[in-house]
Amino acid sequence: MKFRASSAFSFLFYSAVAVCFVAPLAWVGLTLLAEPAAWSELWLDAFRLRLLGRTLFYNSLVAMIATIIAIPAAVALGRGRGTVSRGLVLFLPVSLLLPSIAFEYGWKQALLLGGVFPSPQSVGDVARCIWTLAAWLWPIPACIGAIVLRRFDVSILEQSAIDGVLNRFTLRVLIRPLLAGAAIVLLLASQEFAVFEPSGISVVATEVRMVFDTGAYSSSTNPITQVFGAGGGEAIGAPSQSARSAAAIVTAMPLAATTVLIAALAWWASRRLAVEGELHVGRRPTVLRAPRWSVIAGYLVIGITSGLPLVALLVAHKSGFSPQKVWATFSPQVIGSIFLATMTMTVSIAMALFQLARPRRGMIALAAVCFLLGGQMLAIGLIRLFNRNITAFIYDSFAIAVLAYAARFGWLALAAGGMTWQRGWVSLRELAAIDGASPGQTLRSVVLPLAWPVLLAAGLLVAVLSLTEVAATVLLSPQNPQPLVPMLLQWVHLQRYDAMIEGTLLLSCVVSCLAVLAVVLGAFGRRAFSALAKSP
């Protein structure tokens, strides 16, 4: 059988797309149609305006701080040479992929050890949350800026060096990519509630969970810091799950609309950035070498933002570390997390392979919209779709979590597969066809041998993000098997707890190992993609 877009493969691909991406998006519209009483709540009253404004203000500060501290690393990577500068290529992605819970609890321990821990919900506590998110997300603008510098015309940079304005011109080149990175940071920070929730700080993400779990916004009688039942279980006296789902949509809708706008602006900026120049191949002139201060500052920022909280966790641990005890305590949850991540990686790679046979750019856009919807809304949608007697075999098994993770991060694998339809790759396919190769032979013998490292790296990246996903995991809990994140989130409210520290460090170690492997595979496959992307 030829591998062309046969009916069997197309059916499998579009079935996965329908379940992972179409169903959650359709649920949003159908829920609003089924709950007309929620329509009137779409009007932004004073409370909702304050909530939206507070959320955007906090996360705009996150984006600003993350962008500022990203500049040295962007310069070091964009203009750097040698092993020292290239080390940042490994450390930045690993730092970004560490779980947000590790940054939240690590910085809490650092402040406690320093004796400067702020009172809950005070200005200092808000500043702690803002800094925690910035320390987690700053590698995004750094990487985007570095990529743009690498693609920029070397001759123009050399001319600016001759004129004595290389550093000033470099910062000018970085303005637009850093703004695009700041928009992405703002988008991701707006979806995060694990950092704000332990202190009871009210933002849109925390209120969405409150409304879905209790049917009401947070208050003195309905505090954010309370421990909820598993998987969105109904509180006593709360409205029906259908009504609470509609209320959660209404709560998230203003921020979701703003998020889509920010994403559109970031995409537009990225498209504009793509024409700045072509990827430079070969050794860069010595005169363009990154200044020593940028390399030192890049490593210093990594040490402070990622190294310091992990060290604080180690110092704050009181009892002695016993690997046997730690494994006995967390092995069921760690094995469960790895199993769910592996299944999600398998589904994502399968979708990416289907993308190799035919370009389906519309599917990538659909998956990206699901990502913008946020983990909480995806989880609520899947609960409403599958928490029924007829679909209990899905909801009560690992499949529900795999669907949530694939819907949240599957766009990465689809995008990796879609890259094989760029100009150079199309030329390669056409050359193979001229030589008499069938589409199936071209796919097996030409495309896949070159693309597999990037596809596998994308699958590993999806697995890592699945391991650290908080919003969808917590709302879908309890799961079968049980992952580690819900257990840690129950303990994150405690100021200093050895079991929480052990679980956080264990998860960070697992994530770091997989992240390093993904980075190595990505770097291995990047050469083929870069060479083909430059082909005429």
Summary of the structure (lengths in Angstrom):
residues: 536
radius of gyration: 23.6
end to end distance: 32.9
largest distance: 73.2
contacts: 1886
relative contact order: 0.14
helix: 79%
strand: 0%
